[in-house]
Amino acid sequence: MPFASLRDVVFGIEGLDAVRAICNEVEALVKKCGKPKMIDAIKLPPPELYKHVEEIAGDELVKALQIRNKIPRRKALSSLEEKVLKILTENG
């Protein structure tokens, strides 16, 4: 038993042309009206700070990210964030 009939495949191919036309129009509109991405504005923390945060929270972060349910995961991450900020602000 085939997954799609020949008729469905033909409709899909015809639809592809319409989708391509829409995508081209969207791209043209973005070029005309869109704002350029501000890639230069993204500033990463210094490697030393990143390493320090990883030392403070690394294992706990892994455990928190493995929590399947959204609300408990968010609570664990929020608590961990507070802990890291407290340690960083106490130690300078």
TORPA-4810 file (N, C-alpha, C, O; in nm, 3 decimals):
<nodes>
NODE_1_0.085_-0.118_0.000_0.000_0.000_0.000_0.089_0.124_0.000_0.171_0.140_0.090_M
NODE_2_0.075_0.211_-0.100_0.159_0.331_-0.107_0.121_0.432_0.001_0.008_0.434_0.048_P
NODE_3_0.219_0.514_0.039_0.196_0.616_0.141_0.109_0.729_0.089_0.028_0.784_0.164_F
NODE_4_0.125_0.765_-0.036_0.048_0.874_-0.096_0.012_0.836_-0.238_0.091_0.773_-0.309_A
NODE_5_-0.107_0.875_-0.279_-0.149_0.846_-0.415_-0.078_0.942_-0.511_-0.025_1.044_-0.469_S
NODE_6_-0.079_0.908_-0.636_-0.019_0.994_-0.738_-0.086_1.131_-0.737_-0.019_1.233_-0.755_L
NODE_7_-0.215_1.132_-0.715_-0.290_1.259_-0.709_-0.238_1.346_-0.594_-0.219_1.466_-0.610_R
NODE_8_-0.216_1.284_-0.477_-0.165_1.358_-0.362_-0.025_1.412_-0.390_0.007_1.524_-0.350_D
NODE_9_0.057_1.334_-0.456_0.193_1.379_-0.488_0.189_1.498_-0.582_0.265_1.594_-0.565_V
NODE_10_0.101_1.494_-0.681_0.087_1.606_-0.776_0.040_1.731_-0.703_0.093_1.840_-0.726_V
NODE_11_-0.059_1.717_-0.615_-0.105_1.833_-0.536_0.008_1.887_-0.450_0.023_2.009_-0.435_F
NODE_12_0.087_1.798_-0.393_0.200_1.842_-0.311_0.301_1.920_-0.391_0.352_2.022_-0.344_G
NODE_13_0.331_1.873_-0.509_0.428_1.943_-0.595_0.373_2.080_-0.635_0.446_2.179_-0.634_I
NODE_14_0.247_2.085_-0.671_0.186_2.213_-0.705_0.185_2.307_-0.585_0.208_2.427_-0.599_E
NODE_15_0.161_2.254_-0.469_0.161_2.334_-0.347_0.300_2.385_-0.314_0.314_2.495_-0.260_G
NODE_16_0.401_2.307_-0.348_0.539_2.348_-0.322_0.571_2.479_-0.395_0.638_2.566_-0.339_L
NODE_17_0.525_2.492_-0.517_0.549_2.616_-0.591_0.484_2.736_-0.522_0.542_2.844_-0.517_D
NODE_18_0.364_2.716_-0.469_0.295_2.824_-0.399_0.369_2.860_-0.271_0.384_2.978_-0.239_A
NODE_19_0.414_2.761_-0.197_0.488_2.787_-0.074_0.617_2.859_-0.105_0.655_2.952_-0.034_V
NODE_20_0.686_2.817_-0.210_0.811_2.882_-0.249_0.787_3.029_-0.282_0.867_3.115_-0.245_R
NODE_21_0.677_3.059_-0.353_0.644_3.198_-0.387_0.618_3.280_-0.262_0.663_3.394_-0.251_A
NODE_22_0.546_3.223_-0.167_0.518_3.294_-0.042_0.648_3.320_0.033_0.670_3.431_0.083_I
NODE_23_0.734_3.219_0.042_0.862_3.236_0.113_0.947_3.346_0.047_1.010_3.425_0.117_C
NODE_24_0.948_3.350_-0.084_1.023_3.453_-0.155_0.969_3.592_-0.123_1.046_3.686_-0.105_N
NODE_25_0.838_3.605_-0.116_0.777_3.734_-0.083_0.809_3.775_0.060_0.835_3.893_0.087_E
NODE_26_0.807_3.679_0.151_0.841_3.709_0.291_0.986_3.756_0.300_1.015_3.855_0.368_V
NODE_27_1.077_3.687_0.232_1.218_3.728_0.232_1.235_3.868_0.175_1.312_3.948_0.228_E
NODE_28_1.163_3.900_0.067_1.172_4.033_0.008_1.121_4.139_0.106_1.179_4.247_0.117_A
NODE_29_1.013_4.109_0.176_0.958_4.202_0.274_1.056_4.224_0.389_1.073_4.337_0.436_L
NODE_30_1.120_4.117_0.435_1.218_4.130_0.543_1.335_4.217_0.498_1.382_4.301_0.574_V
NODE_31_1.382_4.197_0.375_1.492_4.280_0.324_1.453_4.426_0.316_1.534_4.514_0.342_K
NODE_32_1.327_4.451_0.279_1.280_4.588_0.264_1.252_4.654_0.398_1.287_4.771_0.418_K
NODE_33_1.190_4.583_0.490_1.140_4.644_0.613_1.209_4.595_0.740_1.198_4.660_0.845_C
NODE_34_1.278_4.486_0.732_1.334_4.426_0.853_1.456_4.500_0.904_1.522_4.574_0.831_G
NODE_35_1.484_4.478_1.032_1.603_4.536_1.093_1.717_4.436_1.084_1.694_4.315_1.093_K
NODE_36_1.839_4.484_1.065_1.951_4.390_1.062_1.972_4.328_1.200_1.946_4.391_1.302_P
NODE_37_2.019_4.206_1.201_2.046_4.138_1.328_2.165_4.205_1.395_2.262_4.243_1.330_K
NODE_38_2.156_4.218_1.525_2.260_4.287_1.602_2.355_4.184_1.663_2.364_4.171_1.785_M
NODE_39_2.425_4.113_1.579_2.515_4.008_1.626_2.628_4.066_1.710_2.672_4.003_1.805_I
NODE_40_2.675_4.184_1.676_2.784_4.246_1.751_2.741_4.285_1.893_2.827_4.303_1.980_D
NODE_41_2.611_4.297_1.917_2.563_4.339_2.048_2.567_4.224_2.150_2.555_4.248_2.270_A
NODE_42_2.584_4.102_2.103_2.587_3.988_2.193_2.725_3.980_2.257_2.827_3.967_2.189_I
NODE_43_2.727_3.990_2.387_2.853_3.985_2.462_2.852_3.863_2.553_2.765_3.850_2.639_K
NODE_44_2.947_3.776_2.535_2.959_3.659_2.620_3.037_3.696_2.745_3.121_3.785_2.742_L
NODE_45_3.010_3.627_2.855_3.086_3.656_2.976_3.231_3.613_2.959_3.262_3.529_2.875_P
NODE_46_3.321_3.672_3.037_3.461_3.632_3.029_3.475_3.483_3.063_3.399_3.431_3.145_P
NODE_47_3.569_3.415_3.002_3.587_3.272_3.028_3.606_3.239_3.176_3.563_3.133_3.222_P
NODE_48_3.671_3.329_3.250_3.693_3.303_3.393_3.561_3.298_3.468_3.541_3.213_3.555_E
NODE_49_3.470_3.390_3.435_3.340_3.393_3.502_3.260_3.269_3.465_3.197_3.207_3.551_L
NODE_50_3.263_3.233_3.339_3.192_3.113_3.294_3.243_2.991_3.370_3.163_2.909_3.416_Y
NODE_51_3.374_2.979_3.383_3.434_2.866_3.454_3.393_2.867_3.601_3.362_2.762_3.658_K
NODE_52_3.393_2.985_3.663_3.356_2.997_3.804_3.210_2.955_3.825_3.180_2.882_3.920_H
NODE_53_3.121_3.000_3.739_2.979_2.963_3.749_2.964_2.812_3.729_2.885_2.747_3.797_V
NODE_54_3.041_2.758_3.637_3.035_2.614_3.612_3.081_2.536_3.736_3.025_2.432_3.768_E
NODE_55_3.184_2.587_3.805_3.231_2.523_3.928_3.124_2.528_4.037_3.107_2.433_4.113_E
NODE_56_3.053_2.640_4.044_2.950_2.658_4.147_2.828_2.570_4.117_2.776_2.504_4.207_I
NODE_57_2.784_2.570_3.993_2.653_2.515_3.961_2.653_2.395_3.867_2.547_2.339_3.839_A
NODE_58_2.767_2.355_3.817_2.773_2.254_3.711_2.690_2.130_3.735_2.601_2.099_3.656_G
NODE_59_2.717_2.058_3.845_2.645_1.933_3.872_2.497_1.957_3.898_2.412_1.883_3.849_D
NODE_60_2.467_2.060_3.975_2.327_2.091_4.005_2.251_2.132_3.879_2.133_2.101_3.864_E
NODE_61_2.319_2.203_3.790_2.255_2.245_3.665_2.220_2.124_3.580_2.111_2.117_3.523_L
NODE_62_2.311_2.030_3.572_2.283_1.908_3.496_2.161_1.837_3.554_2.073_1.795_3.479_V
NODE_63_2.156_1.825_3.686_2.042_1.759_3.751_1.912_1.836_3.726_1.809_1.776_3.697_K
NODE_64_1.918_1.969_3.737_1.798_2.050_3.717_1.746_2.039_3.574_1.625_2.033_3.552_A
NODE_65_1.836_2.036_3.479_1.794_2.028_3.339_1.737_1.891_3.303_1.669_1.877_3.201_L
NODE_66_1.763_1.792_3.386_1.710_1.658_3.360_1.571_1.638_3.417_1.510_1.533_3.396_Q
NODE_67_1.519_1.737_3.489_1.383_1.728_3.543_1.286_1.739_3.426_1.289_1.836_3.350_I
NODE_68_1.201_1.640_3.412_1.112_1.634_3.295_0.998_1.736_3.300_0.963_1.795_3.198_R
NODE_69_0.941_1.757_3.416_0.825_1.847_3.428_0.870_1.993_3.433_0.965_2.029_3.503_N
NODE_70_0.800_2.075_3.356_0.841_2.213_3.337_0.845_2.295_3.467_0.944_2.363_3.493_K
NODE_71_0.741_2.288_3.546_0.734_2.374_3.665_0.842_2.337_3.767_0.912_2.427_3.814_I
NODE_72_0.858_2.209_3.802_0.968_2.177_3.894_1.106_2.212_3.837_1.196_2.252_3.910_P
NODE_73_1.122_2.195_3.705_1.250_2.230_3.642_1.276_2.380_3.654_1.387_2.421_3.687_R
NODE_74_1.173_2.461_3.627_1.189_2.606_3.639_1.223_2.647_3.781_1.306_2.735_3.803_R
NODE_75_1.157_2.584_3.878_1.183_2.615_4.019_1.327_2.580_4.055_1.396_2.657_4.122_K
NODE_76_1.373_2.464_4.010_1.511_2.421_4.040_1.611_2.517_3.975_1.711_2.553_4.037_A
NODE_77_1.585_2.557_3.851_1.676_2.649_3.783_1.676_2.787_3.849_1.780_2.850_3.862_L
NODE_78_1.558_2.833_3.890_1.548_2.962_3.956_1.623_2.960_4.089_1.695_3.055_4.122_S
NODE_79_1.608_2.853_4.164_1.678_2.839_4.292_1.829_2.835_4.270_1.905_2.897_4.345_S
NODE_80_1.871_2.763_4.169_2.014_2.755_4.137_2.068_2.891_4.094_2.180_2.928_4.130_L
NODE_81_1.990_2.964_4.017_2.032_3.098_3.974_2.050_3.190_4.095_2.148_3.264_4.102_E
NODE_82_1.957_3.184_4.189_1.969_3.264_4.311_2.095_3.228_4.388_2.166_3.315_4.438_E
NODE_83_2.122_3.098_4.398_2.241_3.051_4.469_2.368_3.105_4.404_2.457_3.154_4.473_K
NODE_84_2.376_3.094_4.273_2.495_3.140_4.201_2.512_3.291_4.217_2.623_3.338_4.244_V
NODE_85_2.405_3.366_4.202_2.413_3.511_4.217_2.456_3.550_4.358_2.534_3.643_4.377_L
NODE_86_2.403_3.479_4.458_2.439_3.508_4.596_2.589_3.484_4.618_2.657_3.567_4.680_K
NODE_87_2.640_3.373_4.569_2.783_3.341_4.585_2.869_3.443_4.511_2.969_3.490_4.564_I
NODE_88_2.829_3.476_4.389_2.909_3.571_4.310_2.909_3.710_4.372_3.012_3.778_4.372_L
NODE_89_2.795_3.753_4.425_2.790_3.888_4.482_2.858_3.894_4.619_2.908_3.999_4.657_T
NODE_90_2.860_3.784_4.693_2.931_3.781_4.821_3.082_3.783_4.801_3.156_3.847_4.876_E
NODE_91_3.127_3.710_4.698_3.271_3.698_4.673_3.324_3.807_4.580_3.445_3.818_4.560_N
NODE_92_3.237_3.884_4.524_3.279_3.990_4.433_3.300_3.933_4.301_3.336_4.005_4.208_G
</nodes>
